[in-house]
Amino acid sequence: MKTRLFLSMLLAAAGILCGATPASAQLTAATLHPVLTGMAREIGGDRVKVTAIVPAGADVHHFSPTTSDVKKLAGVQFVFVSGKGMENYLDKLRSNLSNAQQIVEVGRPIPSLKIEASDPTLMCCPEHAHGAIDPHWWNSIENMQRAGRVIADAYAEKDPANKDFYKANAATVSARLGQLKKWAKQQISVIPSSQRKLATAHLALSYFAKEFGFKLVPVQGLNHNTSATPQELAKAIQTIQSQKITAVFPEQGVNPKYLKQLAAETDVKVAPELVVDGNGTDKLENFEAAFAYNVQTIVAALKP
């Protein structure tokens, strides 16, 4: 009951604003990642009109702006993207924008996590993408708080008269996210530290794992469309068995083929799918609701 009430409060606080259209906007912005849309709208309030180019549920790894999408960007002052290499089309996109239009890579100033064999959060398979940067920075509450400040700073630089308004909205978002993190830690506390192990299709939860004390088995590496070789599958199976991992977690929008094969060969359960790319659908479109859903799903599968 308490959990449902908490989630209802989150949706009431954030979801309504995410669906609202500003009445008298001074600035204009567009988002190219669903996780940024609600935050850009809430921090901008009625001072910013925000257009979502990438819809909820889209494959953010393979999205590429169409001619129609580029037309929607005409005249907007800000184009918010996640950064860290997630959008490999940025150079081409810049050539279609005017000098007055600013692409803001929200994830750029956020500390990156590099995939290395020495990373204590990885129990298996770092060689899949050794040396690469994990671009899924939003799977961390602290990083989302940073993102809010990045967006507020961008608005304030263009519209200094409303600087305090944007900063105050960012502070409100940050405070609410702080409560979400506190709730998440309480929920996760029922899982013994020795059982905080996440076997997923691709490596999208490094930032989550670091923040909440989990270890990872990313079967397919960094890219969710990468095929696991028989040798890599064998290593993952060995890790799941030796580490006594009890569940594997499919991901929204990712073919669960390899995880189901692992589950069949190791006799572990297949948990409900997680939303790891920040692109939830329906009631999970809002970041906070999706994050809370992920926490609940993980806890339900791993608690004793």
N, C-alpha and C positions, 0 to 999 in steps of 0.2 A: 504494500500500500504506500509506504513512504517513497519507494523508488518511483512508482507511477506518478505520485504527486510531484516529486522533484522534476521528472521529465515533462510533466504538464506545465510546470512553471517555466522551464527552459523554452518550450515551444511558444508559450504565450509571450515571453519576453523578446524572443528573437524571430520567430516565424512570422508574426504579424507584420513586422517592419520589412522583412525580406520580400513580402508580397505587395508592399505598398508602392504607389507611384508618387514621387515628390510633386507637390502642388506648385512650387515656385522655385525651381532649381536655378542656381547661378552657374554651377560647374556641370560638365558632362563627362561621364566615364563609361567604359565598357570592361567587362571581365572575360577572360579566356580560360578560366578554370572555375568550376562550380563552387569550390570551397571559399572563393574570394567574394562571391556575389553578395551574400547576406551581410558580410562584414563591411564591404564597401558601401552598401546601402545604409546600414545602421550608423556608421561613423559619419557619413555624409548627410544623413537626415534629409530635410527639405531643401538643403543647399546644393545637393548634387543629384542629378538624374543618372541612374546606373542602368546600363543595358547588358543583359547576360547574352553573350555570343555562344558560349558552350553550354548546352542545356544539362540539367541533372541527368545522370545515367549515361552520358556520352563516354566513349573510350578516350580518356585524356592522353593516353600514350600514343595514340595514332590519329588524333584529331588534326585536321589541317584546314585553315580557313578557305571557304569557297568564295567565288566572286560575289555572291549574295552577302556573305558574312563581311567581306571587306567594305561593301557599300554601307552596311550598318555602322561601320567605324567612321564614316565620313563626318568630320567636324567634331568628334569627341576629343576632349582635351587629354584624357588619361586612358591608357589601355593597361589594365592590371593583368599580369601573368604570374605564374608560380615561380618560374626561373629554375636555376640549377640544372639546366639542360633538358627539362621536361618538354619545352616547346622548341622543337628543332627547326621550326619554320620562321623564327623571329627575324632573321636577316632578310628573307623575302618579304615579310610583312612590313618591315621598316621602309622598304622601297615603295610601298603603296600608301605610306602616310606622309603627311606634310611635316615640315620642320617644327611646326608649332605643337604637334601631337607628341605626347610623351609616353613611351613604353616603360612601365614600372615593374621590374622584376622583384616582386615582393619577397621572394625567398633569398635573394642575393645577399643581404646583410646578415642572414641567419646562419649561425655556425653549421658547417656541413659535416656529415658523417661519411667517412671513406670506408669502402669495403676492403678489409685487410684480414689476413689469416690470424693476426694477433688480437683481433677484436674479441673481447671476452663475451660479447652477446651472441656470437656465432658459434653454434655447435657443429655446424656442417656446411660445406659447399661454398666457402668464400672464393674459391678459384673460378667459379662461374663468371664473376665480374670483378676480379681482383684489381684494386686501384681506382675503381669507379666511384662516383659520388652517388649516394642514395638521394634521389630528388624528392622523396615523399616526406618533406619536412613538416607538413601539417598534422601528422599523426603524433603531435606533441602539444600539450596545452600551452607550455611556455613559449613554443614557437608561434602559436596562433596569437598569443598576447603580443609578441614582437611584431607580427604581421599587422596587427591593429595599429601599432604605433607608426609603422612604415606608411600605411595608407593615410593616417591622420597627418603625418608630416608632408606628404605629397599634396594633399588638399590645402594645408596651411600655407605652403610655399606659393601656391597659385592664388590663394584667396586669404591673405594675411588678416583682413578685417574680421574674419570668422575663425581665426586660429584657435581661440579659447573654446569655441563651440566644438570643433573637431577633436581637440585634445580631451575635452570632457566626455565626449561620446566614446572615444577610445578607452578612457579610464573606466567607464561604465561597462564596456564589453570585457575589459581585462578583469574587472572585479567578478563578473559573472563567471568567466572562465576559471578564475581562481576557486570559486565554489564548486565548479564542475570537477576540477582536479582533486579537491578535498574529498568530494563524494566518491570519485573513482578510486582513490587510495583506500578509502574505507571498504569499498566493495572488494577490491583486489586482496585486501588483508586476509581474507578467509582462505586464500590459496597459499599453502606453505611455499617458502622461497624455493625449496628443492623441486617443486612441481610447476614452477612458472616457466613453462617451455612451450613455444608456439611453432608448430610445423605448418607452414603455409606454402602456397604455390610459388610466389615470387617474393623477393626481399623488399617489402614495403613498410615494415614495422620497426625498423632500426631505432627511430626516434622515440617511438612508443616504448620499446624494450628498454632503452637507456633510462627513460623517465620513470618507469614503473618496475624495473628489476626483473625483466624476462630474458630468456635466452631463445635463440631462433634456429630453425631448420628451414631455410628457403630452398625448396626442392628444385625450382627452375631458375634460380639466380635472380638477377635484377629485372629482367624483362619477362613479363608474364606470357609472352608468346614464344619464348625460347623452349625448345624441346630438350627434355632431360635425356641424356644418354643412358644406356643400360648400366654403365659403370657408376654414373652419378646416382641413379635410382638405387643401385645396390648399396652405395655408401649411405644414402639417406635411410634406407631400411635398417642398415646396421646401427646407425645412430639412434633411430627411434626405438629399436629393441634394447640397445645397451643403456640408453638414458631413461628407459621405462616411460616413454611418452605415451599418454593415454588417449589423445585425440589429435586429429588433423583438421585444419581450418581452410575450407574453400574460400574463395573471394568473389565478390560480385563482379560479373563480367569476365571471369577467367574460367577457361575450360577445366573442370575438376578431374580430368582423366587420370593424371599422374597421382593425385592424392587418393583417389578411389583405389588405384592399383596398390598404393602403399598400404592403405587401410586393409585391403583384402589379404595382403601378404604378411601383415604384422598383427592383425586382429585388434586394431584400435578403432574407435568410433569416429565417424565423420560428423563434425559439428556443423551447425548452421553457418552459412557463408558470412564473411565479414565485409565491411565497406572500407577498403583501404586506400582507394584512389581519390577520396574526397568527392566522389561523384554519386552519392546516394540518390535513390529515387523515392517518389511518393513521400511518405512521412519522414523518410531519412534524408531528405534533400538538405535540411539544415545541418550545419556542421555539428552543433552541439548534440542534436538528437542522434546523429550517426555515431558520434564518439561514445555517447552513453549506451547506445545499442551494442557497439563492439565490446564495451566493458562487460555488459550483462551477458553477452554471448560467451565470452572467454571465461568468465567466472562460473557460469552454469556448467561449462564443459570440463573445467579443471578442478573445481573445488572437491575436496574429499567427500 
